[in-house]
Amino acid sequence: MIALFLFRSLAAGLVPWLLKLATRLLARSLNMPEPLLHSTGAFVFAQVQAVENSVGRTLCPFRLARRLLAWCRQAG
């Protein structure tokens, strides 16, 4: 029980520190300020999400099955 408490308290303090360190190192390696790195990450996430939603709607298996059935009905 005590070991679990110590592990949780260590992890609770260590995880945010590691995330901040990783962000700082990435910003330095890309030669960007940290706030710009955060803004760029949010922008890229929004763009990827928009593309995934549009492609996902187009390639939805149910929608493709309906189009295939409609095409087969018209051809047959």
Backbone as a ProteinNet text record, in pm:
[ID]
protein_1_A
[PRIMARY]
MIALFLFRSLAAGLVPWLLKLATRLLARSLNMPEPLLHSTGAFVFAQVQAVENSVGRTLCPFRLARRLLAWCRQAG
[TERTIARY]
82	0	86.3	189.7	277.4	355.1	395.1	469.5	382.5	254.9	164.4	148	135.8	124.1	248.8	365.9	490.4	503.3	463.6	470.1	377.5	255	159.5	208.3	261	307.3	430.1	517.8	633.5	589.3	496.2	447.4	372.2	297.4	221.3	314.3	429.4	523.1	615.4	642.2	739	680.1	556	495.1	485.4	432.3	429.1	568.9	664.4	800.7	857.9	834.1	883.8	816.8	687.5	618.2	673.8	699	755.3	896	973.9	1108.7	1103.8	1014.2	1002.7	960.6	866.9	823.2	938	1012	1123.9	1232.3	1261.4	1362.9	1317.8	1190.7	1138.9	1142.9	1105.2	1109.1	1252	1346.6	1487	1536.6	1497.8	1547.7	1486.9	1364.3	1301.6	1332	1406.1	1443.9	1319.4	1223.2	1097.6	1074.8	1005.3	964.7	854.6	848.4	750.3	605.6	563.8	423.7	389.5	484.6	461.5	450	527.3	519.6	381.5	328.4	193.9	88.9	99.1	2	7.6	128.1	144.6	87.1	110.1	56.1	-95.1	-157.6	-304.6	-356.4	-286.7	-328.6	-317.1	-206.3	-186.7	-290.5	-319.9	-420.8	-556.3	-591.9	-721.3	-727.1	-618.5	-615.9	-625.8	-552.2	-556.8	-695.2	-754.9	-889.4	-990	-979.3	-1070.5	-1053.9	-930.5	-906.5	-958.1	-933.2	-981.2	-1133.2	-1198.1	-1344.8	-1398.4	-1337.8	-1388.4	-1359.3	-1240.5	-1205.9	-1285	-1301.4	-1378.3	-1521.9	-1578.8	-1716.5	-1724.5	-1624.6	-1623.8	-1599.5	-1511	-1473.3	-1545	-1655.6	-1733	-1781.2	-1759.5	-1797.7	-1947.2	-2031.4	-2175.4	-2214.4	-2153.6	-2182.9	-2133.1	-2014.6	-1962	-2049.2	-2098.7	-2185.7	-2315.6	-2373.7	-2496.3	-2471.5	-2358.4	-2327.4	-2306.2	-2239.4	-2216.9	-2348.8	-2437.4	-2567.8	-2648.4	-2647.2	-2719.8	-2661.4	-2529.9	-2465.1	-2500.2	-2502.9	-2537.9	-2683.9	-2770.6	-2912.6	-2931.3	-2856.1	-2865.8	-2806.9	-2697.1	-2632.4	-2712	-2783.5	-2853.9	-2994.2
-119.5	0	125.8	124.3	240.8	255.3	141.3	146.6	204.8	168.7	222.5	372.4	417.4	560.6	635.2	579.6	643.3	647	537.1	533.3	636.7	647.2	745.3	887.3	915.7	1052	1084.4	986.9	1008.8	1028.2	945.4	956.2	1087.4	1130.7	1255.1	1375.4	1370.8	1480.7	1465.7	1343.1	1317.8	1334.8	1295.2	1300	1443.9	1539.9	1677.3	1733.1	1699	1746	1688.6	1559.5	1497.6	1556.4	1585.2	1647.2	1786.1	1862	1995.7	1987.5	1890.4	1872	1831.3	1740.5	1696.6	1813	1894.4	2010.7	2108.5	2132	2225.5	2174.4	2043.9	1987.6	1990.3	1960.7	1965.6	2108.1	2204.6	2344.8	2387.1	2342.8	2377.8	2312.1	2185.8	2116.3	2174.7	2227.4	2290.8	2440.1	2490.5	2631.4	2721.5	2686.3	2761.3	2794.9	2904.3	2929.7	2829.8	2800.4	2702	2740.8	2867.2	2899.8	2877.5	2905.8	2882.5	2733.3	2653.4	2508.3	2459.1	2511.1	2471.9	2514.2	2635.6	2684.3	2602.5	2572.4	2492.4	2353.1	2295.8	2162.9	2162.5	2265.9	2274.1	2292.3	2372.8	2394.7	2266.2	2196.2	2070	1967.5	1960.9	1867.6	1898.2	2025	2062.6	2027.4	2049.5	2016.4	1866	1789	1643.1	1591.5	1646.8	1605.5	1634.6	1749	1783.5	1688.1	1655.1	1562.1	1423.3	1378.7	1246.5	1240.2	1346	1346.4	1342.2	1418.2	1419.4	1287.1	1233	1104.3	992.3	999.9	896.9	892.7	1007.9	1011.6	950.6	979.1	928.2	778.1	729.2	587.9	505.1	553.1	479.3	348.2	234	106.1	95.7	149.4	142.8	226.3	344.5	430.6	365	306	237.9	118.5	44.8	-69.8	-23.3	84.9	138	183	248.6	292.7	173.2	69.4	-49.9	-119	-131	-192.2	-110.2	20.4	105.6	92.9	84.8	70.2	-64.7	-169.9	-304.3	-307.5	-239.3	-234.9	-162.6	-54.9	20.3	-60.2	-130.4	-206	-331.7	-389.4	-516.4	-499.2
0	0	0	81.7	88.4	-42.1	-99.8	-226.1	-337.6	-338.7	-440.4	-423	-298.7	-271.5	-317.7	-289.1	-330.9	-482.6	-547.2	-693.6	-755.1	-702.9	-756.5	-735	-617.4	-591.8	-676.7	-698.5	-784.3	-928.9	-975.3	-1113.1	-1133.4	-1034	-1046.3	-1061	-1000.9	-1013.3	-1132.3	-1172.1	-1277.5	-1417.1	-1437.5	-1570.6	-1624	-1548.6	-1601.8	-1629.5	-1544.3	-1564.7	-1693.8	-1720.2	-1843.1	-1967.1	-1958	-2071.3	-2100.5	-1995.7	-2013.9	-2072.4	-2027	-2079.5	-2226.9	-2262	-2401.1	-2491.2	-2443	-2520.6	-2539.6	-2434.1	-2442.5	-2537.9	-2530.1	-2619.1	-2765	-2789.4	-2926.2	-2979.6	-2897.1	-2939.4	-2971.8	-2891.6	-2919.6	-3045.8	-3067.3	-3186.1	-3313.8	-3305.1	-3420.7	-3429.4	-3330.2	-3323.6	-3323.8	-3237.6	-3225.8	-3078.5	-3050.8	-2912.8	-2871.5	-2742.6	-2694.9	-2724.9	-2704.3	-2736.5	-2883.8	-2971.4	-3113.7	-3142	-3071.7	-3086.9	-3045.6	-2934.5	-2890.3	-2992.7	-3043.3	-3142.1	-3270.3	-3314.3	-3435.3	-3415.9	-3299.2	-3270.4	-3273.3	-3217.5	-3218.8	-3360.8	-3441.1	-3579.7	-3661.2	-3646.3	-3719.4	-3676.3	-3547.3	-3499	-3561.6	-3568.5	-3626.8	-3775.3	-3847.2	-3989.7	-4012.7	-3935.6	-3949	-3913.6	-3810.1	-3770.9	-3881.9	-3946	-4055	-4172.8	-4206.6	-4317.6	-4283.4	-4161.1	-4121.3	-4124.6	-4082.6	-4084.8	-4227.1	-4317.5	-4455	-4524.7	-4506.6	-4567.9	-4502.3	-4371.9	-4301.3	-4347.2	-4376	-4425.7	-4565.1	-4646.6	-4783.1	-4786.9	-4700.5	-4702.3	-4596.7	-4546.5	-4446.8	-4509.9	-4444.9	-4504.3	-4534.4	-4449.8	-4472.7	-4594.9	-4605.5	-4720.6	-4850.3	-4844.8	-4963.4	-5001.9	-4902.5	-4930.9	-4996.8	-4947.6	-5008.9	-5152.3	-5176.3	-5312.8	-5405.6	-5354.3	-5434.8	-5467.9	-5367.6	-5393.7	-5493.8	-5481.2	-5574.9	-5715.4	-5724	-5854.1	-5918.3	-5834	-5885.3	-5931.4	-5861.9	-5900.3	-6033.6	-6051.7	-6177.5	-6292.8	-6267.4	-6373.9	-6408.7	-6311.1	-6333.3	-6367.7
[MASK]
++++++++++++++++++++++++++++++++++++++++++++++++++++++++++++++++++++++++++++

